[in-house]
Amino acid sequence: MPGLDAAPNTLTRRPSRSAATTFSAEVFDNEVVPSALASISPILRVANEIESERPRVAYLCRFYAFEKAHRLDQSSSGRGVRQFKTLLLQRLER
């Protein structure tokens, strides 16, 4: 087709789902919270500690942490905030 060769073909590499899942678990295991959201770290730490005994309470802690993170940086403009909030939301959906 004419005109298709005018635009250069570029490939964009996306991270695999397994990499995102591994990173997601790693984020919450190591409490890697962006500095703009540092005040939610204790909430997530408690959620991790009680996960096996009280999964519903752990879920509610994470839900509260997500709401607080959104209030702290609604536009997700801080470094790593958007990715962190996305991973936290994915964790809540599981």
Secondary structure by P-SEA (a helix, b strand, c coil): ccccccccbbbbbbbcaaaaaaaaaaaaaacccccccccaaaaaaaaaaaccccaaaaaaaaaaaaaaaaaacccccccaaaaaaaaaaaaaac
